[in-house]
């Protein structure tokens, strides 16, 4: 079922200047089909290896809500013209420390 309000909003948010968004969460899977080409080099504050790999999935889900590609797969994000910068502060269990955030 197509949600027309969402489609209209997405169409209105395709142009203009690129928006840069830092997602402070569990990382982002930059190979996800809905995010290909949008994920830039990130930061891993928990030291578990890998710059931004998402071992929990939450950060990738948040990124998808913001900007999932309009590629006939799943849903479409709120806006399309985005660069995502993952800041990994949560581990695979969703745990982190305030020292990782600061």
Helices and strands as residue ranges (DSSP letters): H 4-12, E 19-25, E 39-44, H 58-67, E 82-88, H 98-101
